[in-house]
């Protein structure tokens, strides 16, 4: 069951951004999502804010140079929404705007279902409940030097967390100088040279949708060095090659979903990766996630029902957070 576009936009503006009268809002969108951008503008106007819509081409690369070139149109706004087909959360100009006091909400609108993301029921997840679950995860990882992820299919992946702090995203984006996301999750950037082991991909290929069969992946020295060449593996290989950037093969994020109203069903990558009971490994750029790695994009690989350990202590079992 889905909600109306108007209701999804209202949740974003009222419950997440909590726009106040007189605040300025920049809605960065593209020609694929003009309807959503206009709906967000209408709901912002209802809140007596001052919204402006800035349209970019959906063909622009994720690397963000085009956003940087037009940053004067939005970097001094009180709030910014990235309501485009793909995420621009890790673009350099967004990071700099946040550093100057803007608040940024990442709202990537790409779907595989034909429906608008703003019509998705998972947006109605209680932010406080998801945030509490994320904070519990953050407490489990605080000060941890290593994460280990295992699944019953054979995943056994180790990541160094030394010197890294995690973030909790639960939609809410109502304070100066913060970034948040429509993906309800706990996220941490591992050391970029640290990923070691095997990952059996059984969920989704991010923007590409569900895998049609499990894909074996191998990581060495922080990099994805081997992809099983079955149909889903070939789709992944071709997609990564399309970035023309070797830096996209670096494992740059560990994310754990906290949204119990979401499911990994391939309708949209943002719903897939925030579903409770899943984890994802983000590939490529992580400069807005507490890491130090720059690349031409960011791409998430979503897997199901993990056992996750922080310095050997079990944090999750079969995708469920332990007390």
Residue pairs with C-beta under 8 A, 6 or more apart in sequence:
1 121
2 115
2 119
2 120
2 121
3 119
3 120
3 121
3 123
3 124
4 119
5 35
5 36
5 39
5 116
5 118
5 119
6 39
6 43
8 116
8 117
8 118
8 119
8 120
8 123
9 36
9 39
9 40
9 42
9 43
9 118
10 43
11 123
11 124
11 171
12 40
12 43
12 81
12 105
12 107
12 118
12 123
12 171
12 182
13 19
13 40
13 43
13 44
13 46
13 47
13 49
14 43
14 47
15 127
15 171
15 172
16 105
16 127
16 171
16 172
16 173
16 174
16 180
16 182
17 25
17 79
17 81
17 103
17 105
17 173
17 174
18 172
18 174
19 25
19 44
19 47
19 49
19 79
20 47
20 49
21 47
21 48
21 49
22 48
22 49
22 50
23 49
23 50
23 78
23 79
24 49
24 50
24 51
24 52
24 76
24 77
24 78
24 79
25 44
25 49
25 50
25 51
25 52
25 77
25 78
25 79
25 80
25 81
26 51
26 52
26 54
26 73
26 74
26 77
26 79
26 80
26 81
27 37
27 40
27 41
27 44
27 51
27 52
27 53
27 54
27 80
27 81
27 83
28 54
28 56
28 67
28 74
28 80
28 81
28 82
28 83
28 84
28 88
29 36
29 37
29 53
29 54
29 55
29 56
29 83
29 84
29 109
30 55
30 56
30 57
30 58
30 60
30 84
30 85
31 55
31 57
31 58
32 58
32 85
32 109
33 83
33 84
33 85
33 109
33 116
34 55
35 116
36 83
36 109
36 116
36 117
36 118
37 53
37 55
37 83
38 53
39 118
40 51
40 81
40 83
41 51
41 53
44 50
44 51
45 51
52 73
52 74
52 77
54 70
54 73
54 74
56 66
56 67
56 70
56 84
57 66
58 84
58 85
60 66
60 67
61 296
61 297
62 86
62 87
62 88
62 91
62 243
62 285
62 296
62 297
62 298
63 91
63 295
63 296
63 297
64 88
64 90
64 91
64 92
64 93
64 94
67 88
67 91
67 93
67 94
68 91
68 92
68 93
71 93
71 96
71 97
74 80
74 97
74 102
75 93
75 96
75 97
75 100
75 102
76 100
76 102
77 97
77 102
78 102
78 103
79 102
79 103
79 104
79 105
79 173
80 94
80 97
80 102
80 103
80 104
80 105
81 104
81 105
81 107
82 88
82 89
82 94
82 104
82 105
82 106
82 107
82 108
83 107
83 109
84 108
84 109
85 108
85 109
85 110
86 108
86 110
86 207
86 297
87 106
87 108
87 181
87 298
88 94
88 106
89 104
89 106
89 179
89 181
89 288
89 298
90 285
90 286
90 287
90 288
90 289
90 298
91 288
92 287
94 104
94 179
94 288
95 179
95 287
95 288
97 104
98 104
98 177
98 178
98 179
98 288
99 177
100 177
101 176
101 177
102 176
102 177
103 173
103 174
103 175
103 176
103 177
103 178
103 179
103 180
104 173
104 178
104 179
104 180
105 171
105 173
105 179
105 180
105 181
105 182
106 179
106 180
106 181
106 182
106 183
107 117
107 181
107 182
108 117
108 182
108 269
108 270
109 116
109 117
109 118
110 117
110 207
110 268
110 269
110 270
111 117
111 120
111 267
111 268
112 209
112 266
112 267
112 268
113 267
113 268
115 267
117 123
117 182
117 268
117 270
117 271
120 267
120 268
120 271
121 261
122 259
122 261
122 262
122 263
122 271
122 274
122 275
123 171
123 182
124 261
125 171
125 184
125 259
125 260
125 261
125 262
127 170
127 171
127 172
127 184
128 170
129 260
130 170
130 171
130 184
130 258
130 259
130 260
131 168
131 170
131 172
131 258
133 258
133 276
133 321
134 168
134 169
134 170
134 184
134 185
134 186
134 258
135 168
136 321
137 166
137 168
137 186
137 256
137 258
137 315
137 321
138 166
138 167
138 168
138 186
140 310
140 313
140 315
141 147
141 161
141 166
141 186
141 188
141 310
141 315
142 166
144 161
144 310
144 311
145 160
145 161
145 162
145 311
146 158
146 159
146 160
146 161
146 162
146 310
146 311
147 158
147 159
147 161
147 188
147 190
147 254
147 308
147 309
147 310
148 156
148 157
148 158
148 159
148 308
148 309
148 312
149 155
149 156
149 157
149 158
149 159
149 199
149 254
149 279
149 306
149 307
149 308
149 309
150 156
150 157
150 306
150 307
150 308
150 309
151 200
151 202
151 303
151 304
151 305
151 306
151 307
152 305
152 318
153 200
153 202
153 214
154 198
154 200
154 216
155 197
155 198
155 199
155 200
155 303
155 306
156 197
156 198
157 195
157 196
157 197
157 198
157 199
157 219
157 281
158 194
158 195
158 196
158 197
159 190
159 191
159 194
159 195
159 251
159 254
160 190
160 191
160 194
161 188
161 190
161 191
161 310
162 191
163 191
164 188
164 189
164 190
164 191
164 290
164 291
165 188
165 290
166 186
166 187
166 188
166 290
167 186
167 187
167 188
167 289
167 290
168 185
168 186
168 187
168 258
169 180
169 181
169 183
169 184
169 185
169 186
169 187
170 180
170 184
170 258
171 180
171 181
171 182
171 184
172 180
173 179
173 180
179 288
181 270
182 270
182 274
183 255
183 257
183 270
183 273
183 274
184 257
184 258
184 259
184 262
184 274
185 255
185 256
185 257
185 258
185 259
185 273
185 274
185 280
186 255
186 256
186 258
187 253
187 254
187 255
187 256
187 282
187 289
188 253
188 254
188 255
188 289
188 290
189 252
189 253
189 254
189 286
189 289
189 290
189 291
189 292
189 293
190 222
190 251
190 252
190 253
190 254
190 291
191 222
192 222
192 250
192 251
192 252
192 286
192 291
192 292
192 293
193 221
193 222
194 222
194 251
195 219
195 220
195 221
195 222
195 223
195 224
195 251
195 281
196 219
196 220
196 221
197 218
197 219
198 216
198 217
198 218
198 219
199 216
199 217
199 218
199 219
199 281
199 301
199 303
200 214
200 215
200 216
200 217
200 303
201 211
201 214
201 215
201 216
201 217
201 232
201 236
201 301
201 302
201 303
202 211
202 214
202 303
202 304
203 210
203 211
203 264
203 272
203 278
203 280
203 301
203 302
203 303
203 304
204 210
204 211
204 264
204 266
204 269
204 272
204 273
204 301
204 302
205 211
205 232
205 235
205 236
205 239
205 301
205 302
206 269
206 272
206 273
206 299
206 300
206 301
206 302
207 239
207 269
207 299
208 235
208 236
208 239
209 266
209 269
210 264
210 265
210 266
210 272
211 232
212 231
212 232
213 230
213 231
213 232
214 232
215 227
215 228
215 230
215 232
215 233
215 236
216 226
216 227
216 228
216 233
217 224
217 226
217 227
217 228
217 301
218 224
218 225
218 226
219 225
219 251
222 250
222 251
223 249
223 250
223 251
224 240
224 249
224 250
224 251
224 283
225 249
227 233
227 236
227 237
229 237
236 301
239 299
240 248
240 249
240 283
240 299
243 284
243 295
243 296
243 297
244 296
245 284
245 295
245 296
245 297
247 284
247 285
247 293
247 294
247 295
247 296
248 283
248 284
248 295
248 296
248 297
248 299
249 283
250 283
250 284
250 293
250 295
251 281
251 282
251 283
252 282
252 283
252 284
252 285
252 286
252 289
252 291
252 293
252 295
252 298
253 280
253 281
253 282
253 286
253 289
253 291
253 298
253 300
254 279
254 280
254 281
254 282
255 273
255 279
255 280
255 281
255 282
255 300
256 278
256 279
256 280
256 308
256 316
257 273
257 274
257 275
257 276
257 277
257 278
257 279
257 280
258 274
258 276
259 271
259 274
259 275
259 276
260 276
262 271
262 272
262 274
262 275
262 276
263 271
263 275
264 271
264 272
264 273
264 275
264 277
264 278
264 302
264 304
265 271
265 272
266 272
269 300
269 302
272 278
272 280
272 302
273 280
273 300
273 302
275 302
276 319
277 304
277 305
277 319
277 320
278 302
278 303
278 304
278 305
278 306
278 319
279 302
279 303
279 306
279 308
279 316
280 300
280 301
280 302
280 303
281 300
281 301
281 303
282 289
282 298
282 299
282 300
282 301
283 298
283 299
283 300
283 301
284 293
284 295
284 296
284 297
284 298
284 299
285 293
285 294
285 295
285 296
285 297
285 298
286 292
286 293
286 298
287 293
287 294
304 319
305 318
305 319
306 316
306 318
306 319
307 314
307 316
307 317
307 318
308 314
308 315
308 316
309 315
314 322
315 321
315 322
316 322
